[in-house]
Amino acid sequence: MSEQVCPKTWMAESILVTVFCCLPFGIAGIVFASKVSSLYAAGNYEAALQASKDAGKWTKIGFIVGLVVIVLYLLVYGAAFFSMLN
């Protein structure tokens, strides 16, 4: 029987999303990411895998939401700027 490798933690990505994109979803990603290694070390591979999936989900949601908010921000302020020029 082969040894199962530790699932991806998503910690670095979660921290970057928290700092640059979307604070609430990034924090959720960090919470789940912090559980992956400890669950794996305790021998609970299935829970570690689920925590990794949850961390990835919240990190991706935070990135997408942050990206959408930034694009909307640029569109609104760009439209305001160009309307001032006319």
Secondary structure as the mmCIF struct_conf table of DSSP 4:
data_model
#
loop_
_struct_conf.conf_type_id
_struct_conf.id
_struct_conf.beg_label_comp_id
_struct_conf.beg_label_asym_id
_struct_conf.beg_label_seq_id
_struct_conf.end_label_comp_id
_struct_conf.end_label_asym_id
_struct_conf.end_label_seq_id
HELX_LH_PP_P HELX_LH_PP_P1 SER A 2 LYS A 8
HELX_RH_AL_P HELX_RH_AL_P1 MET A 11 PHE A 20
TURN_TY1_P TURN_TY1_P1 CYS A 21 CYS A 21
HELX_RH_AL_P HELX_RH_AL_P2 LEU A 23 ALA A 41
TURN_TY1_P TURN_TY1_P2 ALA A 42 GLY A 43
HELX_RH_AL_P HELX_RH_AL_P3 TYR A 45 LEU A 85
#
